Amino acid sequence: MARPKLQTPKPVLVIFCEGELTEPTWLASLGRAVGNRALDIRPGPGVPLSLVKRAVEELRELRRDGIEDGEVWCVFDIDDHPGVAEARQVARQHGVHLAISNPCFELWLLLHFREQPGMQHRTHIARMLREFVPGYAKYVDFAVTAPTLDAAIVRARRIAEDAAQMGEAGRNPSTDVFKLVERIRRDRPT
């Protein structure tokens, strides 16, 4: 009698979010929309360094459990947070992926509707987003952004490439959320 073939489990993707509503809700909706069931989203609160430290522990736990292809990400804003440089360093040392937005996650949402707005304060980004999402107050229905997801990725990538070419990676405005979105979409069923 032949033994049943063991299926390799899908990679686990654990995402720690600074925010308690906007980021986790939007990312969970993206995961559902693309059929990625391997997501484990952990809402905040937390500042970048505390998120990264939690992420490092989670990555160690995944490895102890034998999940070698699991990834851990942190999603946070630059805002006025202390310890961002240290959070980046700790993440790099331990293999934690970062999706950082400068100044805020709302920049990623805004890029679904328009080109980059130039250097802005987070309150102005939110105000600009309300032009496209009336009544925006820390929640946006994923369905509103879904049709322009590919355009947002192109815009965010262009900003990141321009900043890197000028030696200013991570400057205001920039967002690495597109990298996480591409990662989430990569595991969708075919």
N, C-alpha and C positions, 0 to 999 in steps of 0.2 A: 504494500500500500504506500503510495507516494505521500510524502509529508506536504502539508499545505505551505505554499510559498509565503514567507513572512513579508509583509509590506513595510517599507521604510516609512516611518512617520514623517509627516510634513515638518519642515523646520518651524520652530517656535519663534515668534517675533513678539518680544515684550517691549512695550513702549511706556516710559514714564513721562508724564506731562506735568509741566509747571502749573498749568491752569486746571481748574476743576470742571469747566463746562465747554468752552469754545473748542479747544484742541481735542480733548477726548471724544466729544460728541461728533465732531467732523471726521476724525480718523476712524471711529467705529462705523460711521455711515459709509465711508469709503470702502472699508473692509467688507461690509455687507454687500455693497453695490458690485464689487468685483468678485465676490464669492470666496474671499480669503478668510478661512475659519481658523487660521493659526495665530490670530492676533490675541494678545492679552494686554489690554490698555489699562494703565494705572494712573488715575487722575491725581492731581496735586492735592494740597498745595506743597510748594517747596521752592527753594532758591536753587540755582544751577548746581552748586557744589553738593548740596544735600541730595538732589536728584541723582547726580552721577554716583555718589557713594552708595545709594540704594541700588542703582543699576549694576554696579560692580558686584555687590553681594548677590544679586539675582543671577548674574552671569556665572558666578562661582557655583551657585546652586544648580543651574542648568548643567554645567559640566559634571558636577558630582552625580547628577541623575543620568549621566551618559548621553545628554543631548548636545552633541558636538557641533551641530549645524544651527543651533539656536542663536539668535541675535538679540541684543538689547540696545535700545535707542532711548535717548532723552530728547524731549522737545521743550525748548524754553526760549524766552525772549532775552534780549540784552537789557532792555529797560534801564534801570539804574541799579541793577544787581551787583553786589560785591562778589568777588571770587570767581568771575567768569573765566579769567585766564587759568586759574588753578583747576577749575572744573574741566576745561579743555585738556589740560595736561594729564589729569587723572584719567579721563576718558581714553585718551590716546594710549597711555601706559597699559590699560587693562582691556582694550578692545571694545569699548562701548562706543556706539555710533551716536553722533549728535545731529540734530536738525534745529539749528539756531536761527532765529529771526531777529533782525535788527531794523527797526526798533521793536517790532511786535509781530505776533502771529497774524494779526489782521492784515499785514502787508501781503502775506501769502493769499489771503482771501481777495484782497483788492486786485492782485495781479490776474485774477480770473476775468476782470472787467476792463482793465486798462493797462497801459505800459507803466513802467516804474515812475513813481511820483517825484523822484529826487529826494534829497535828505529831508526827513520830516520827524516831528515828535509823534509819539504814539497816539496822542489825542487827536492830532490832525489826520492821521491815517484812518482812525475810526470814523471821524467826520466824513472823510472822502468815501469810505466804504458805505456809509448811509445813503449816499447819492445813488448807489446801485442796489442796496438792500435796505429799503426804508424801514426804520424802526430798529435797526441793528442794535442789540444790547447784549453782547457776549454770546449770542447764539445765531447761527445761520444754518438754514436747512441745506443739507448737502445737495439736494436736488436743484437748488438755485445755482450752484457752482459746477455741477456735473457736466453740463454741455460745454463748458469752457476750460475743463481740466487740462487738456493738452496745450492750450494757449498759455495757461498759467505756468506750466512746466517750461515751455519755451522761454517765456519772459523771465522767470526766476533763474534759469540756467544762463541766459544772456547777461543778467546782472552779475551773477557769480563770476562768469568768465571775464567780464569787463573789469571787475574789481581785482581779480587775480592778476590780470595783465598789468595792472597799475600797482601791484604790490600792496593792495589794500583789501585782502580777503576779509569778509565779514563786516565790511563798512555799512553805514547807513546810507541807503536802504539795501538790504540783502536778506535772503532767506534760503536755507538749505532744506526746507520742507519738501521740495521737489524730489530730493534724493530718497527720502522716506516714502513718498508717494510711489515712486518708481519701484521701490523694494516691495511695497505692499502689492502692487499690481503684478509683479513678476511671479508671484505664487498663485495667481488666480487660476482656476481650472480652465483647461483648454476645450 
